[in-house]
Amino acid sequence: MGEFSKPFDAIVVGAGPSGNAAAYVMAKEGLNVLQIERGEYAGSKNVQGAILYADALEKIIPNFREEAPLERHVIEQRMWMMDEKSHSGMHYRSDDFNEEKPNRYTILRAQFDKWFSSKVKEAGALVLYETTVTELVKDLSGKVIGVRTDRQGAPIMANVVVLAEGVNGLVGQRSGLRNEVSPDSVALAVKEMHFLPRETVEARFNLSGNEGVVIEAMGTITRGMTGTGFLYTNEESISVGIGCIVSDFAESNIGPNELLEAFKNHPSIKPLLAGSECKEYAAHLIPEGGYKAIPQLTGAGWIVVGDAGQFVNAVHREGSNLAMTTGRIAAETVVSLTRKREDMTAANLAEYEKRLGQSFVMKDLKKYKGIPDLLHKNKGNFFGTYPKLISQAMQTWFRVDGIDKISKEKAIFRNFRETRTVWGMMGDAFRLVRAWR
C-alpha cells in the first residue's frame, strides 16, 4: 500500500452504522478519509433484521427516507413475559406513528449498511473492502499515527484512527488500548429470517401498507439465563431471534440454537411463523455490559465508537441510534480539531467524551447503569420464577370455573407465599425502581 504516501486526515476501521456515520460526516466536511472494512462489502456479515431509529440518522442524512432501503415503520410495540406455554404483557399501538416522518423502522442490515456505505463514498471518502486492519502504528511517544493491514505494503498513516470495529475490539486489544471483552458483558444472539408473502405478514399482524410490529420477550424462554427474544416484521419476512449473556451460555451448557428452536416453537410464536421459509441465519455478539463496561474511549491519535465502546442501551433495547450518534459526535470532534489545526492529542480528543456526556447516550447509560447487574445477579427470579408465577396468577384469575374471585385472590397470594417469593419480588421490585431512577 505504498500508494498512500500522504497521511489521511482520518482512518475509520469498520463499516457498520457507527463507522459509516463517522466516515460520512468527516468526508462531507471535506476531510480526507479512508475507511477500511474486512467484509466483501459493508453489511456482508449482517443478514439479520434490525431496528433503525430515525432521529439519529436524520441528524446525519436529513433526507435518508427518500432513498434508504427501509422495510416497515413501527406502529406497534409488544412486550411479553413468557413461560413455557403462555405469555402476558403489554403493547402499545398508535396511528400517530403513521406520521409523515416515522420514528422507527425495521431494516435488513445487509441492505442498509451497503446503502450507507455508498453514501460514504459519495461524500468523498475512500473505502477499502476485504481488508483487515491487523494493528495500529504508533510513534516513539506512543501516539497512534496509522494502521497496518493484511495487504502487502507500507503502513497507512493518518492524523487520527476511529475504531468502529465492533464489540470484540480486536485491533484495540492487539494494540494494547483495551482489555479483552468480559463474557458477562456481552450477549450472543442467534437470528433467522423467515420469508412470507407480504399480504400474509400484514394479515397476521393486522397491518396495512408499510406498517410494522416489534415483539420483545423475556422469561423462561432463556431457561434462567439473562437474555431476551424478539420478533420484527419486515416487508416480506419476519426476523426472529434470541440471545443471552455469554457467561451464562458457558455455565449452562445450553446452546443458542437450542434456545432459538424452542422459542420458534413456543405456542405464542409458532403461529406467527407458520408457513414461512427460513433462508438466512446469523449469530452476532451484542454489548450488554452497560455503563460499567465502557472501555477507555480516547487516547493520543485514536477514538472508539459504536459497539467497540459498549454503546448499547440494553434496558431499552437500543443500539443503532447509539452507534450512529457516537460515530457522528466523534467525527464532529475530529472535524473541529482539524479546522483549528490542533493536534490529535489525548487531551484534545477528550472533547469527544465531553460531548458524549452532554448527549442522550451517556445520560441514558448512566441513569440505568445498575439494571444490567441487578437482572444478572437475580436471573433465576427474573427469567424463571417470576414469569411462572405471573402466568399461574393470570390463569387462575381468568379461568371461570365456579370458584369465587375472593377465593381466587387468596389462592394467588397463597401460591406466592408458598414459593417464598413475595418478599423477594418486593425486594427486587424496589431495587429495580431504585436502579431505574
N, C-alpha and C positions, 0 to 999 in steps of 0.2 A: 504493500500500500504506500509505496513511496511517492505516489502522485499527489498525496495530500501534504504538500510541503509547507503550506501556511496554516497556522493553528486556526481552528474553528472558534467562534465565539462560545459555542456550547456543543457538547455531545450529549444526546439523550439515549440511555440504554433501556430499550424496551418500547413496544408499540401497542400497549394496552391503553385503556382510557386515560390514565394519568400521564403516560409518556406522550401520547398523541396530543393531549391538552397542552403540555409543556412545550413540545416542539412546535405546535401550531402557533401559539401565542408569541413565542420568540421569533419565529420566521416571519410572522405577519408584521412584527415591529421592526423588521429589517436586519435582524441578526443572522449571521452565517452559521447555520445549524446543521449538524449531522445527527441522524437518528439511526440506531443500529438495532435490528430485530433478528433473533435467531430462527424464527419460523420462515416458512416458504413465502408467506405474506402475512400482513397484520391480521390477526384473528384465525390463523390457520390452526392454532392449538385450542381454539374455543368453538365447540359445536353447539353448546347448550344455550338455552334461552336465559334471559336476564331482565331485570327491571332498569329502565332508564329514567332518571329524574330530570325533568326538562329544565328546571331552573339553572342547574349547574352548567349545562351545555349552552343554554341561551346566553349566558354571560360570556361565552367564548365564540360561538357562531350563532348570532341572533336569529338568522333565518333558516336554521337547520331543518325545520319541519318541511321545507319545500323540496328537499332532496334526500334527506337521510332515510335509510331503509328501516322504517318503523313498522311494527306488527299491529298491535292494538293499544288504544289508550284505555287506561284502567278506570272503570267506573264503580267497581265493587271490590271491597276487601273483606275476606272471610278469615277469621282467626279461630282455630279449632283446638280443643283439648280432647285427646283421643285415648281410649283404651282399646282392648282387643277387638271389640265388636261395635263400638259406638263412638260418636263424637258429640260434644256440646261446645258452645262457644258464642261468638257474636259476629255480626257482619255489618258493614256499612255500605250502602249503595245510594248514589245521588246523581240526579240528572244534571246537577251543577258541573259534574266532571265532563259532560258533553259540551265543553266550552270551546271557544274559537282556538285557544292555545292550551291544549290539555296539559295536565301537570305530570302525569306518569305514563310511560309506555312499556309494553313488553317488546323486547328486541331479540334478535338472534345475533350473538356476539360475532360469529364468523363474518356475517354480512356487515354488521355495524362497524366493527374495527377496521375492516377493509375500506369502507367508505371514509371513515375518519382519517385513515392514513392517506387516502387520495387528497383530502383537503390539506393535509400537512405538506404534501408535495406541491400542490397548487400555491401554497403560501410561500414557497421558495426553499424549503428545506431539502437536503439531500438525504434519501432514505436507502439504507443497505439492508436487504433481506438475506436470509440464510447465512448470517454471520454472527458468531458468538463472541462476546467480549470475554476474554479469559482473565484479565486482571487490569487494575488501574496502574498507571505510570505516575511515579512521584519524583519530585526533585530532591536534592540533598536535605532540604528542610522538612520534608515530609508532605509537602503540598501536592495535591493531585493535579497533574498537568496534561493528562491524556489517558488513552487506553491501548491495550494490546488485544488483538483478536486472533481467531483461529486461521485467518488468512495469512499468507506469507507477506513479508514486507516490514517496514519500519512501524513503530508505534504511531498512532494518530493523536495529534496534540490538540488541546483545547484550553480555553481560559477557565471553563468550569464543566464538570460532568454531572448530569442529572440522572440519578439512579432510580429508574422506574421499572425495575427488573422482576417485580412480583414478590410474593410472600417469602420465598426461600432466601432471597438476597444473597445469592452465591458469590457475585462479584464483590460485594461489600465484605462478605465473610473472608474470602480468599485474600483480600487486601487489608485485612485487619481492622476494618472500620466498624464491625459489628459482630456480635456473638451469633452462634447458631440458634435458629428459632426453637423455642421450647415446645415440646409436644403438647403441653397443657395450654398453649396459647394459640393453637392453630387447629382448624377443623378440616376433615377430609369429607368432601361432598361428592356423591355419585349422582349422575343425572342422565335422563334419557329423553329423547324426542319421539313422541308418538303422533303419527300423522293421521288426520281425519279430514273429510271434506269440510269446507268452510261452513256450509249450511248445517252440518251436524254439530260442529263446535257451538254455533250460535243458538241452535235449538236446545242443546244440552245445558247451556249455561244462561239461557234466557237473555241473549244478546242480539243486537242488530248492528248493521254497518261494521265499524271497526271498534266497537266497544269490547272491553276485556275484563276478566276477573282474575284476582290473585287469591290463592288459598295458602295460608301458612299454618302449620300444625306442630304441636308438641304433645308429649305424653308418653304412654308406654310403647309407642311406636319405635322409640330408640332403646328400649329394653334396659332402662335405668341409666343409660349414658346421657351426658349433656349434649343435646342436639335438637334439630328441628327437621320437619319435612315441608315440602312445598309443591304447589302446582300452579302453573301460569298458562293462560290461554294465548295462543298466537293465532295468526290468520287461518292457517290450515294445519295446525299442530298443537300439541299440548306438551309443555315442559314439565317433567315430574322428577323429583329427586329428594334425597335425604342426606344429612351429614351429621357427624358427631366429632367431638374433640379427639384428636389423635391419641392422646394418652389413654383415653377410655377404650378405644379400639384395642390398644395394646394389652390392656388389663383384662378385657372381657373375652378375647379370642373370638369375637363375633365379627364376621366380615361385612364390609359395607354393602356388598352385593346381596347378601342375605337379608339385610335390613330393607333394601330397596324392593326386593321381590315381595317381602311381607307387606310393605307399605302399599305397593301397587295392588295387592290382593285384599287389602282391607275392605270391609263391606261399604265403607263410605267413599272409597277411592275407585274401586274396581268398576262400578257402573259408569264413571266419568271417562274411563279409558276403553270401554267396551268397543270392540270392532276396530280399534286403531292398529296401525302398523309401526312398530318400533324400528327406526332406521339409524339412529345415532345414539352413541353412548360416550360419556366423558367422566373423568374424575378430576377434581380440582381442589387444591388447598385454599382455605379461606382464613385470613387472620381473625381470631376471635378473642384475643387477649385484652383488648380494650386499652384504656389509657396507660395502665401499668406496664404494658408490653411494648410501648413505643420505644424504639431504639434511638441512639443519637442521630439527629436529623441533618446536621450540617457540620462541616469542617473546612479546612483550607482547600478550596477548589472543588467541593462536592456538596450535593444536596440529595436528600431522599424524599420520594413522593409515592403516593398510592399504597398498594398492598405491602410494598417493601418497608413502609413506615408503620405498618399495622393500622392503617386508616380505614377501619370498618366499624360502623356502629352496630354491633351485634344485637343490642337490645331492640333497636328499631328496624333491623334487617336492612340497613342502608350501606351501600358500598360504592356504586358508580359515581354518586354525587360527591362523596369524599375524595375519590380518586381524581376526578376531573378538577375539583376545586383546589386540591393540594398541587396538582400539576400547573394549574393556572397561576396560583399565588407564587410558586417557585419561579415560574417564567417571568412574572411581573417584577420579582425581586432582581433577577438577573438582568432584565432589560433596564431597570432603573440604575443599577450599578454600572452597566456598560455605557449608558448615556452620560453618566457623570464621570466616566473614565476612572472608576475606582477599582482597585484590585479585588479579586475574589478571595479575600482572606476569610478566615473563620469568623472574625469579628463582624465583617461586613455582611457575610451570608447569614449571620444570625438574625438579620432583619426578616428573613423568611419565617422563622419561628415566632417573631413578634407579630407579624401579620397573621399567621395561623391562629395565634392566641386571641385575636380580635374577630375571628370568623366563627361560624356555627360549628366548624369541625372540632376545634378544641373545646369550645364551650359545652357541646353535647358529650364528648368523650369524658371530660372532667366530671360533668354532672352525674353521669351514670357509671362511674368507674368502679363502684362497688358491686354492681349487679352480676357481672360475669362470675366473680369469685363466689358470690352468695349462691347462685344457681349450681355451680360446680361442686361446692362443698356440701350442698344439700340435694344432690342429684337423685338420690334414692327416693326422696319425697316428691320433688317437683316432676320427676319423669317416671314415677312408679306409683307410690301410694296415693298421692292426691288425685291424679286423674281417675283412678279406680273408684275412690270414694265419691267423687263428684258424679261419676256415671251411675253408681249404685243409688245415690240420693235422687238423681233425676228420674231413674226408672221407678223407684218407689213412689215418688210424688205423682208422676204422670200416669202410672198404671191404675186404671179404675177397676177395682175388684171387690167392692162392697165394704172395704175397710175405711173407717172414717179418717179424715185428714189429721185429727189430733193424734190418733194412734200412729199414723204415718210419720208425723213430725217426731214423735217420741222414738220411733224405730230408727229414723235417720240419725238423731243425736246419740242414741244408744250405740249405733254402729261406729260412730266417730269416737265415742268414749272407749268402747271395747278395743279398738285398734290403737288406743292411746295416742291419737293424732290431734286431738282438739287443741291442746296447749302447744304442740309442735306447729300446727298450722297457724295459730295465732302469733307465735313467736316468729315464724318465717314471714308471715304477712307484715308484721311490724318491721322486721329487718328489711324486707323488700321495699316498703314505703319509705323507710329512712334512707335507704340507698337511692331510691328514685328521687327523693328530694335533695 
